Amino acid sequence: MNILAIGAHPDDIEFGCGGTLAAYAEAGHQVFLFVASRGEYGGDPEVRQREQGESARIMGAQEVFWGGYEDTEIPLNRELIIVLEKVIKQIHPEMIFVNYFDDTHQDHRNLAQGTLSATRYIPNFLFYEVPTTQNFTPNCYVDIHRVLDRKLACLEAHTSQIGKTNIQDLTILESAVSCANFRGIQGRVKYAEAFQSVRLFLRI
């Protein structure tokens, strides 16, 4: 199937669902990424775009689509919904992942709400978490023990961002491992990614 992961900035997708996407790609599914901004508020946008491309290659993604929005200024309006709908129409995904809507970053909040409208006909729609997510209560989990190294390699490809966390002396890699371990314990495995599903269609 075709899978679309949507993120506000480079490395959002990798933290939230990079292991799941790598596992899907390894299993032969087609993975696509939509990144709304080049993250210029957090570094050189040209560098961040190249890093995202390298991460996508490691993940096994087919293509990265760029939204062209300014970092910190992703709007919640009709235009955003139309942009997302065009990408969805081109890819025809059966599953979509996006930032969770309760988040301290306005870009994550607005992108999540816009995606809710744009994906109203998609059978599988799930929110993922990032370090700025709040009040996240997952209801499904993916065991990523086998692909944890790939997830970390994807995050490591974002070289300019590794040390940029909101906790002193904690790298994004350490944060990702801690989160995966915590969610794994909840899901009764060693390492997991956790999601909150809006719709999850089980084919029997």
QUIRAVEN-V934571 format. One record per residue. N is the residue number from 1. RES is the residue in three letters. OMEGA is omega in radians with two decimals (* if undefined). Layout:
N/RES/OMEGA  N/RES/OMEGA
This chain:
1/MET/3.06  2/ASN/-3.09  3/ILE/3.13  4/LEU/3.04  5/ALA/-3.05  6/ILE/3.13  7/GLY/-3.14  8/ALA/-3.05  9/HIS/2.98  10/PRO/3.12  11/ASP/3.03  12/ASP/-3.08  13/ILE/-3.09  14/GLU/3.13  15/PHE/-3.01  16/GLY/-3.06  17/CYS/-3.11  18/GLY/3.11  19/GLY/3.11  20/THR/-3.13  21/LEU/3.10  22/ALA/3.12  23/ALA/3.09  24/TYR/-3.13  25/ALA/3.13  26/GLU/-3.13  27/ALA/3.06  28/GLY/3.10  29/HIS/-3.11  30/GLN/-3.09  31/VAL/3.11  32/PHE/3.14  33/LEU/2.97  34/PHE/3.14  35/VAL/-2.97  36/ALA/-3.14  37/SER/3.12  38/ARG/3.03  39/GLY/-3.06  40/GLU/3.10  41/TYR/-3.12  42/GLY/3.14  43/GLY/3.13  44/ASP/-3.07  45/PRO/3.11  46/GLU/3.11  47/VAL/-3.09  48/ARG/3.10  49/GLN/3.09  50/ARG/3.11  51/GLU/3.13  52/GLN/3.10  53/GLY/3.11  54/GLU/3.10  55/SER/3.13  56/ALA/3.12  57/ARG/3.12  58/ILE/-3.13  59/MET/-3.06  60/GLY/3.13  61/ALA/-3.12  62/GLN/-3.02  63/GLU/3.04  64/VAL/3.04  65/PHE/-3.13  66/TRP/-3.13  67/GLY/3.13  68/GLY/3.13  69/TYR/3.06  70/GLU/3.08  71/ASP/-3.08  72/THR/-3.07  73/GLU/3.07  74/ILE/-3.03  75/PRO/2.95  76/LEU/-3.10  77/ASN/-3.10  78/ARG/-3.12  79/GLU/3.12  80/LEU/-3.14  81/ILE/3.13  82/ILE/3.10  83/VAL/3.13  84/LEU/-3.14  85/GLU/3.12  86/LYS/3.11  87/VAL/3.13  88/ILE/3.13  89/LYS/3.14  90/GLN/-3.03  91/ILE/-3.03  92/HIS/-3.11  93/PRO/2.99  94/GLU/-3.12  95/MET/3.14  96/ILE/3.05  97/PHE/3.12  98/VAL/3.04  99/ASN/3.06  100/TYR/-3.01  101/PHE/3.12  102/ASP/-2.98  103/ASP/-3.14  104/THR/-3.14  105/HIS/-3.08  106/GLN/3.11  107/ASP/3.13  108/HIS/-3.14  109/ARG/-3.07  110/ASN/3.14  111/LEU/3.12  112/ALA/-3.12  113/GLN/3.10  114/GLY/-3.14  115/THR/3.07  116/LEU/3.13  117/SER/-3.05  118/ALA/-3.04  119/THR/-3.02  120/ARG/3.13  121/TYR/-3.13  122/ILE/-3.04  123/PRO/-3.10  124/ASN/-3.06  125/PHE/-3.06  126/LEU/3.03  127/PHE/3.00  128/TYR/-3.11  129/GLU/3.01  130/VAL/-3.06  131/PRO/-3.13  132/THR/3.14  133/THR/3.10  134/GLN/2.95  135/ASN/-3.10  136/PHE/3.13  137/THR/-3.07  138/PRO/3.06  139/ASN/2.99  140/CYS/-3.00  141/TYR/3.03  142/VAL/3.09  143/ASP/-3.11  144/ILE/-3.11  145/HIS/-3.08  146/ARG/-3.07  147/VAL/-3.13  148/LEU/3.14  149/ASP/3.12  150/ARG/3.09  151/LYS/-3.13  152/LEU/3.08  153/ALA/3.08  154/CYS/3.11  155/LEU/-3.13  156/GLU/3.08  157/ALA/3.07  158/HIS/-2.99  159/THR/-3.07  160/SER/-3.02  161/GLN/-2.99  162/ILE/-3.09  163/GLY/-3.06  164/LYS/3.04  165/THR/3.12  166/ASN/3.09  167/ILE/-3.08  168/GLN/3.08  169/ASP/3.07  170/LEU/3.12  171/THR/3.11  172/ILE/3.11  173/LEU/3.11  174/GLU/3.12  175/SER/-3.13  176/ALA/3.12  177/VAL/3.12  178/SER/3.14  179/CYS/-3.13  180/ALA/3.11  181/ASN/3.13  182/PHE/3.13  183/ARG/3.07  184/GLY/3.10  185/ILE/3.09  186/GLN/-3.10  187/GLY/3.09  188/ARG/2.98  189/VAL/-3.09  190/LYS/-3.13  191/TYR/3.14  192/ALA/2.87  193/GLU/-3.05  194/ALA/-3.09  195/PHE/2.98  196/GLN/-3.05  197/SER/2.94  198/VAL/3.02  199/ARG/3.06  200/LEU/-3.01  201/PHE/-3.13  202/LEU/3.13  203/ARG/-3.08  204/ILE/*
